[in-house]
Amino acid sequence: MLYVIYILAGLGAGAVTGLAGLSAAVVITPLLVGFCGWLSYDAVTVALAADVLASLYSAYTYYKNGNIDLKRGALVSATAFAGAVIGSYCGYLFSVQQPDGLGYLSMLTTISLGFKFIFKPVTGGRDAAVSIEGRSEKIRLILATVLGCGIGWVCGFTGSGGGILMLTVFTVVLVYNLKIAVGTSTMIMTVVALTGAVSHVSMGANVDTLPLILIVSTCVFGAAVSAKFANRCEITRLNRVVGTVLLILGILTLAAQCI
């Protein structure tokens, strides 16, 4: 039964990564802790490891389809990298056993974005090559890089929340269309997840090899299928699919934490 949960956790995590650029930890960590009895710090380590390859493959798929902003995304990646290192160290010091207030904030953000994409889809927005005229472009980019550091900290500390917060930054602050926002988010989450995973392992996380391989491999498969679907999908339909996934995921995760 444990291995069935590992497979479902990997597939579900890969699906949300490829579709919406979310962290694999929003699916993997609650399942491993709640149903498999894992320690939170070890579960976060596995989730971050799965995130690295799943986000990397998803980012490559979005890049092939011209749906990544490399220039601005690289700037946000740099600050997110620093935040992830600090967040991982904080998570180790406080020995996180369950999501804290930041985790609940991430869940509520997931639910609110789900409603937004369903009832007010992001059908507009700019492509990566388009700039906003004037001073507004610089202000938005500075704000995005500052927020990137905070998001990296959240991801390193809790192992989750980074993807959904990045998606919020790119659709709201930088005004990207949904595909550019998801693609750039997965690129940044690759860097953040790798930083967090290495930090967790170096600080003594204990992970069994077989569950790690099973979760990571199924996560990459789920991400590959969902990312290809997302890039071929018409934008309004993609909004509805992403919104429904976020809404269900946010409600289920929040309910599990409240029980």
C-alpha atoms as a printed R data frame, in Angstrom:
    type eleno elety resid chain resno       x      y       z
1   ATOM     1    CA   MET     A     1   0.000  0.000   0.000
2   ATOM     2    CA   LEU     A     2   2.881  2.339   0.734
3   ATOM     3    CA   TYR     A     3   4.229  1.917  -2.775
4   ATOM     4    CA   VAL     A     4   0.813  2.676  -4.246
5   ATOM     5    CA   ILE     A     5   0.842  5.953  -2.303
6   ATOM     6    CA   TYR     A     6   4.378  6.681  -3.544
7   ATOM     7    CA   ILE     A     7   3.233  6.222  -7.155
8   ATOM     8    CA   LEU     A     8   0.096  8.348  -6.696
9   ATOM     9    CA   ALA     A     9   2.116 11.050  -4.947
10  ATOM    10    CA   GLY     A    10   4.635 11.158  -7.805
11  ATOM    11    CA   LEU     A    11   2.013 11.218 -10.561
12  ATOM    12    CA   GLY     A    12  -0.092 13.868  -8.815
13  ATOM    13    CA   ALA     A    13   2.916 16.034  -8.095
14  ATOM    14    CA   GLY     A    14   4.115 15.770 -11.688
15  ATOM    15    CA   ALA     A    15   0.685 16.748 -12.987
16  ATOM    16    CA   VAL     A    16   0.479 19.967 -10.944
17  ATOM    17    CA   THR     A    17   4.084 20.816 -11.837
18  ATOM    18    CA   GLY     A    18   3.551 20.471 -15.582
19  ATOM    19    CA   LEU     A    19   0.125 22.119 -15.650
20  ATOM    20    CA   ALA     A    20   0.571 25.010 -13.245
21  ATOM    21    CA   GLY     A    21   4.258 25.197 -12.316
22  ATOM    22    CA   LEU     A    22   3.529 24.222  -8.713
23  ATOM    23    CA   SER     A    23   6.008 22.670  -6.315
24  ATOM    24    CA   ALA     A    24   5.784 18.878  -6.145
25  ATOM    25    CA   ALA     A    25   5.771 19.238  -2.360
26  ATOM    26    CA   VAL     A    26   2.147 20.406  -2.278
27  ATOM    27    CA   VAL     A    27   1.191 16.819  -3.111
28  ATOM    28    CA   ILE     A    28   4.140 14.699  -1.960
29  ATOM    29    CA   THR     A    29   4.777 16.117   1.520
30  ATOM    30    CA   PRO     A    30   1.198 15.775   2.912
31  ATOM    31    CA   LEU     A    31   0.874 12.221   1.549
32  ATOM    32    CA   LEU     A    32   4.225 11.015   2.881
33  ATOM    33    CA   VAL     A    33   3.705 12.594   6.309
34  ATOM    34    CA   GLY     A    34  -0.014 11.880   6.687
35  ATOM    35    CA   PHE     A    35  -0.288  8.392   5.194
36  ATOM    36    CA   CYS     A    36   3.230  6.932   5.251
37  ATOM    37    CA   GLY     A    37   4.438  8.226   8.634
38  ATOM    38    CA   TRP     A    38   7.478 10.050   7.282
39  ATOM    39    CA   LEU     A    39   9.199 12.801   9.208
40  ATOM    40    CA   SER     A    40   8.384 16.172   7.692
41  ATOM    41    CA   TYR     A    41  12.008 17.122   6.986
42  ATOM    42    CA   ASP     A    42  12.641 13.836   5.116
43  ATOM    43    CA   ALA     A    43   9.393 14.154   3.149
44  ATOM    44    CA   VAL     A    44  10.314 17.694   2.111
45  ATOM    45    CA   THR     A    45  13.704 16.416   0.907
46  ATOM    46    CA   VAL     A    46  12.079 13.831  -1.376
47  ATOM    47    CA   ALA     A    47   9.598 16.424  -2.646
48  ATOM    48    CA   LEU     A    48  12.388 18.855  -3.492
49  ATOM    49    CA   ALA     A    49  14.367 16.114  -5.244
50  ATOM    50    CA   ALA     A    50  11.322 15.213  -7.347
51  ATOM    51    CA   ASP     A    51  10.788 18.896  -8.053
52  ATOM    52    CA   VAL     A    52  14.241 19.265  -9.607
53  ATOM    53    CA   LEU     A    53  13.753 16.822 -12.487
54  ATOM    54    CA   ALA     A    54  10.006 17.387 -12.917
55  ATOM    55    CA   SER     A    55  10.419 21.168 -13.085
56  ATOM    56    CA   LEU     A    56  13.467 20.849 -15.347
57  ATOM    57    CA   TYR     A    57  11.611 18.675 -17.857
58  ATOM    58    CA   SER     A    58   8.541 20.895 -17.716
59  ATOM    59    CA   ALA     A    59  10.676 24.010 -18.206
60  ATOM    60    CA   TYR     A    60  12.358 22.429 -21.231
61  ATOM    61    CA   THR     A    61   8.960 21.634 -22.750
62  ATOM    62    CA   TYR     A    62   7.752 25.211 -22.223
63  ATOM    63    CA   TYR     A    63  11.049 26.556 -23.590
64  ATOM    64    CA   LYS     A    64  10.692 24.532 -26.817
65  ATOM    65    CA   ASN     A    65   7.292 26.137 -27.275
66  ATOM    66    CA   GLY     A    66   8.615 29.660 -26.643
67  ATOM    67    CA   ASN     A    67   6.838 29.996 -23.302
68  ATOM    68    CA   ILE     A    68   9.693 31.047 -20.971
69  ATOM    69    CA   ASP     A    69  11.184 34.473 -20.231
70  ATOM    70    CA   LEU     A    70  14.861 33.606 -19.682
71  ATOM    71    CA   LYS     A    71  16.088 37.156 -19.054
72  ATOM    72    CA   ARG     A    72  13.684 38.231 -16.317
73  ATOM    73    CA   GLY     A    73  13.378 34.711 -14.971
74  ATOM    74    CA   ALA     A    74  17.136 34.550 -14.376
75  ATOM    75    CA   LEU     A    75  17.006 37.657 -12.175
76  ATOM    76    CA   VAL     A    76  14.235 36.215 -10.024
77  ATOM    77    CA   SER     A    77  16.113 32.868  -9.891
78  ATOM    78    CA   ALA     A    78  19.160 34.541  -8.317
79  ATOM    79    CA   THR     A    79  17.225 35.998  -5.385
80  ATOM    80    CA   ALA     A    80  15.118 32.837  -5.039
81  ATOM    81    CA   PHE     A    81  18.347 30.819  -4.782
82  ATOM    82    CA   ALA     A    82  19.535 32.895  -1.821
83  ATOM    83    CA   GLY     A    83  16.138 32.656  -0.148
84  ATOM    84    CA   ALA     A    84  16.017 28.865  -0.563
85  ATOM    85    CA   VAL     A    85  19.387 28.391   1.174
86  ATOM    86    CA   ILE     A    86  18.305 30.501   4.141
87  ATOM    87    CA   GLY     A    87  14.884 28.847   4.265
88  ATOM    88    CA   SER     A    88  16.360 25.328   4.287
89  ATOM    89    CA   TYR     A    89  18.590 26.245   7.225
90  ATOM    90    CA   CYS     A    90  15.640 27.742   9.105
91  ATOM    91    CA   GLY     A    91  13.606 24.587   8.455
92  ATOM    92    CA   TYR     A    92  16.411 22.500   9.938
93  ATOM    93    CA   LEU     A    93  16.754 24.690  13.031
94  ATOM    94    CA   PHE     A    94  13.064 24.647  13.825
95  ATOM    95    CA   SER     A    95  12.619 20.945  12.919
96  ATOM    96    CA   VAL     A    96   9.380 21.523  11.058
97  ATOM    97    CA   GLN     A    97   6.927 18.672  11.670
98  ATOM    98    CA   GLN     A    98   3.901 20.185   9.904
99  ATOM    99    CA   PRO     A    99   3.120 23.224   7.758
100 ATOM   100    CA   ASP     A   100   2.892 26.452   9.739
101 ATOM   101    CA   GLY     A   101   1.032 29.664   8.993
102 ATOM   102    CA   LEU     A   102   2.974 30.071   5.755
103 ATOM   103    CA   GLY     A   103   1.651 26.694   4.667
104 ATOM   104    CA   TYR     A   104  -1.930 27.779   5.301
105 ATOM   105    CA   LEU     A   105  -1.293 31.014   3.410
106 ATOM   106    CA   SER     A   106  -0.069 28.985   0.442
107 ATOM   107    CA   MET     A   107  -3.194 26.778   0.544
108 ATOM   108    CA   LEU     A   108  -5.514 29.793   0.644
109 ATOM   109    CA   THR     A   109  -3.568 31.347  -2.240
110 ATOM   110    CA   THR     A   110  -4.008 28.110  -4.197
111 ATOM   111    CA   ILE     A   111  -7.781 28.179  -3.659
112 ATOM   112    CA   SER     A   112  -8.126 31.866  -4.551
113 ATOM   113    CA   LEU     A   113  -6.083 31.433  -7.747
114 ATOM   114    CA   GLY     A   114  -8.209 28.408  -8.634
115 ATOM   115    CA   PHE     A   115 -11.353 30.566  -8.477
116 ATOM   116    CA   LYS     A   116  -9.596 33.311 -10.450
117 ATOM   117    CA   PHE     A   117  -8.535 31.071 -13.328
118 ATOM   118    CA   ILE     A   118 -12.001 29.489 -13.557
119 ATOM   119    CA   PHE     A   119 -14.175 32.603 -13.289
120 ATOM   120    CA   LYS     A   120 -11.751 35.286 -14.504
121 ATOM   121    CA   PRO     A   121  -9.296 33.494 -16.809
122 ATOM   122    CA   VAL     A   122  -5.974 35.065 -17.800
123 ATOM   123    CA   THR     A   123  -6.638 35.147 -21.537
124 ATOM   124    CA   GLY     A   124  -4.539 38.262 -22.085
125 ATOM   125    CA   GLY     A   125  -1.123 39.123 -20.721
126 ATOM   126    CA   ARG     A   126   2.130 39.629 -22.571
127 ATOM   127    CA   ASP     A   127   4.636 37.291 -24.147
128 ATOM   128    CA   ALA     A   128   8.260 37.048 -23.019
129 ATOM   129    CA   ALA     A   129   9.534 39.373 -25.772
130 ATOM   130    CA   VAL     A   130   7.089 42.168 -24.929
131 ATOM   131    CA   SER     A   131   8.092 44.917 -22.473
132 ATOM   132    CA   ILE     A   132   5.951 47.382 -20.564
133 ATOM   133    CA   GLU     A   133   6.814 50.921 -21.535
134 ATOM   134    CA   GLY     A   134   8.381 53.370 -19.113
135 ATOM   135    CA   ARG     A   135   9.280 53.219 -15.451
136 ATOM   136    CA   SER     A   136   6.583 50.683 -14.623
137 ATOM   137    CA   GLU     A   137   8.637 47.874 -16.185
138 ATOM   138    CA   LYS     A   138  11.613 48.494 -13.847
139 ATOM   139    CA   ILE     A   139   9.412 48.799 -10.763
140 ATOM   140    CA   ARG     A   140   7.623 45.550 -11.579
141 ATOM   141    CA   LEU     A   141  10.919 43.724 -12.156
142 ATOM   142    CA   ILE     A   142  12.436 44.997  -8.897
143 ATOM   143    CA   LEU     A   143   9.315 43.949  -6.988
144 ATOM   144    CA   ALA     A   144   9.418 40.511  -8.633
145 ATOM   145    CA   THR     A   145  13.074 39.943  -7.661
146 ATOM   146    CA   VAL     A   146  12.416 40.958  -4.049
147 ATOM   147    CA   LEU     A   147   9.395 38.679  -3.863
148 ATOM   148    CA   GLY     A   148  11.515 35.927  -5.444
149 ATOM   149    CA   CYS     A   149  13.811 35.921  -2.394
150 ATOM   150    CA   GLY     A   150  10.853 35.549  -0.051
151 ATOM   151    CA   ILE     A   151   9.353 32.792  -2.173
152 ATOM   152    CA   GLY     A   152  12.677 30.932  -2.187
153 ATOM   153    CA   TRP     A   153  12.715 31.121   1.616
154 ATOM   154    CA   VAL     A   154   9.173 29.715   1.830
155 ATOM   155    CA   CYS     A   155  10.056 26.851  -0.498
156 ATOM   156    CA   GLY     A   156  13.269 26.016   1.358
157 ATOM   157    CA   PHE     A   157  11.587 26.223   4.769
158 ATOM   158    CA   THR     A   158   8.338 24.338   4.120
159 ATOM   159    CA   GLY     A   159   9.176 22.508   0.889
160 ATOM   160    CA   SER     A   160   6.033 23.897  -0.724
161 ATOM   161    CA   GLY     A   161   4.323 27.105  -1.730
162 ATOM   162    CA   GLY     A   162   7.056 28.310  -4.071
163 ATOM   163    CA   GLY     A   163   5.383 27.382  -7.348
164 ATOM   164    CA   ILE     A   164   1.981 28.857  -6.586
165 ATOM   165    CA   LEU     A   165   3.527 32.080  -5.270
166 ATOM   166    CA   MET     A   166   5.762 32.347  -8.344
167 ATOM   167    CA   LEU     A   167   2.699 31.889 -10.547
168 ATOM   168    CA   THR     A   168   1.027 34.746  -8.672
169 ATOM   169    CA   VAL     A   169   4.046 37.026  -9.179
170 ATOM   170    CA   PHE     A   170   4.263 36.362 -12.902
171 ATOM   171    CA   THR     A   171   0.561 36.749 -13.660
172 ATOM   172    CA   VAL     A   172  -0.106 39.709 -11.342
173 ATOM   173    CA   VAL     A   173   3.194 41.618 -11.018
174 ATOM   174    CA   LEU     A   174   4.831 40.985 -14.407
175 ATOM   175    CA   VAL     A   175   1.498 40.594 -16.250
176 ATOM   176    CA   TYR     A   176   2.469 37.476 -18.232
177 ATOM   177    CA   ASN     A   177  -0.028 35.277 -20.015
178 ATOM   178    CA   LEU     A   178  -0.653 31.962 -18.273
179 ATOM   179    CA   LYS     A   179   1.704 29.834 -20.382
180 ATOM   180    CA   ILE     A   180   4.649 32.236 -19.975
181 ATOM   181    CA   ALA     A   181   3.939 32.457 -16.234
182 ATOM   182    CA   VAL     A   182   3.885 28.682 -15.774
183 ATOM   183    CA   GLY     A   183   6.932 28.102 -17.978
184 ATOM   184    CA   THR     A   184   9.082 30.719 -16.236
185 ATOM   185    CA   SER     A   185   7.887 29.493 -12.842
186 ATOM   186    CA   THR     A   186   9.012 25.924 -13.582
187 ATOM   187    CA   MET     A   187  12.427 27.202 -14.684
188 ATOM   188    CA   ILE     A   188  12.907 29.048 -11.398
189 ATOM   189    CA   MET     A   189  11.537 26.158  -9.328
190 ATOM   190    CA   THR     A   190  14.243 23.928 -10.810
191 ATOM   191    CA   VAL     A   191  16.926 26.155  -9.272
192 ATOM   192    CA   VAL     A   192  15.066 26.615  -5.990
193 ATOM   193    CA   ALA     A   193  14.300 22.904  -5.594
194 ATOM   194    CA   LEU     A   194  17.893 21.861  -6.347
195 ATOM   195    CA   THR     A   195  19.181 24.344  -3.775
196 ATOM   196    CA   GLY     A   196  16.694 23.165  -1.165
197 ATOM   197    CA   ALA     A   197  17.318 19.457  -1.831
198 ATOM   198    CA   VAL     A   198  21.107 19.771  -1.541
199 ATOM   199    CA   SER     A   199  20.732 21.846   1.633
200 ATOM   200    CA   HIS     A   200  18.376 19.308   3.222
201 ATOM   201    CA   VAL     A   201  20.652 16.352   2.412
202 ATOM   202    CA   SER     A   202  23.726 18.174   3.719
203 ATOM   203    CA   MET     A   203  21.881 18.849   6.984
204 ATOM   204    CA   GLY     A   204  21.167 15.183   7.634
205 ATOM   205    CA   ALA     A   205  17.886 14.249   5.955
206 ATOM   206    CA   ASN     A   206  17.361 10.467   5.933
207 ATOM   207    CA   VAL     A   207  15.707  9.102   2.772
208 ATOM   208    CA   ASP     A   208  15.350  5.498   1.560
209 ATOM   209    CA   THR     A   209  16.613  4.965  -1.979
210 ATOM   210    CA   LEU     A   210  13.742  2.886  -3.442
211 ATOM   211    CA   PRO     A   211  10.886  5.246  -2.440
212 ATOM   212    CA   LEU     A   212  12.972  8.181  -3.674
213 ATOM   213    CA   ILE     A   213  13.513  6.603  -7.110
214 ATOM   214    CA   LEU     A   214   9.856  5.577  -7.416
215 ATOM   215    CA   ILE     A   215   8.483  8.995  -6.477
216 ATOM   216    CA   VAL     A   216  10.936 10.946  -8.614
217 ATOM   217    CA   SER     A   217  10.449  8.764 -11.719
218 ATOM   218    CA   THR     A   218   6.623  8.870 -11.572
219 ATOM   219    CA   CYS     A   219   6.747 12.609 -10.882
220 ATOM   220    CA   VAL     A   220   8.840 13.231 -14.006
221 ATOM   221    CA   PHE     A   221   6.448 11.101 -16.069
222 ATOM   222    CA   GLY     A   222   3.433 13.038 -14.787
223 ATOM   223    CA   ALA     A   223   5.161 16.345 -15.483
224 ATOM   224    CA   ALA     A   224   6.111 15.301 -19.026
225 ATOM   225    CA   VAL     A   225   2.535 14.384 -19.965
226 ATOM   226    CA   SER     A   226   0.894 17.411 -18.330
227 ATOM   227    CA   ALA     A   227   3.425 19.933 -19.697
228 ATOM   228    CA   LYS     A   228   2.890 18.713 -23.263
229 ATOM   229    CA   PHE     A   229  -0.872 18.983 -22.784
230 ATOM   230    CA   ALA     A   230  -0.591 22.507 -21.338
231 ATOM   231    CA   ASN     A   231   1.500 23.823 -24.228
232 ATOM   232    CA   ARG     A   232  -0.902 22.437 -26.829
233 ATOM   233    CA   CYS     A   233  -4.042 23.485 -24.986
234 ATOM   234    CA   GLU     A   234  -6.080 26.553 -25.979
235 ATOM   235    CA   ILE     A   235  -5.490 29.296 -23.395
236 ATOM   236    CA   THR     A   236  -9.092 29.630 -22.115
237 ATOM   237    CA   ARG     A   237  -9.421 25.892 -21.663
238 ATOM   238    CA   LEU     A   238  -6.025 25.769 -19.954
239 ATOM   239    CA   ASN     A   239  -7.234 28.409 -17.495
240 ATOM   240    CA   ARG     A   240 -10.212 26.228 -16.582
241 ATOM   241    CA   VAL     A   241  -8.089 23.089 -16.228
242 ATOM   242    CA   VAL     A   242  -5.456 24.840 -14.093
243 ATOM   243    CA   GLY     A   243  -8.134 26.578 -12.022
244 ATOM   244    CA   THR     A   244  -9.965 23.323 -11.331
245 ATOM   245    CA   VAL     A   245  -6.730 21.543 -10.361
246 ATOM   246    CA   LEU     A   246  -5.696 24.379  -8.039
247 ATOM   247    CA   LEU     A   247  -9.134 24.607  -6.447
248 ATOM   248    CA   ILE     A   248  -9.369 20.875  -5.734
249 ATOM   249    CA   LEU     A   249  -5.767 20.690  -4.536
250 ATOM   250    CA   GLY     A   250  -6.126 23.705  -2.234
251 ATOM   251    CA   ILE     A   251  -9.372 22.485  -0.651
252 ATOM   252    CA   LEU     A   252  -8.124 18.912  -0.122
253 ATOM   253    CA   THR     A   253  -4.804 20.060   1.333
254 ATOM   254    CA   LEU     A   254  -6.457 22.578   3.640
255 ATOM   255    CA   ALA     A   255  -9.018 19.999   4.779
256 ATOM   256    CA   ALA     A   256  -6.269 17.457   5.496
257 ATOM   257    CA   GLN     A   257  -4.397 19.971   7.641
258 ATOM   258    CA   CYS     A   258  -7.533 20.849   9.612
259 ATOM   259    CA   ILE     A   259  -8.434 17.245  10.471
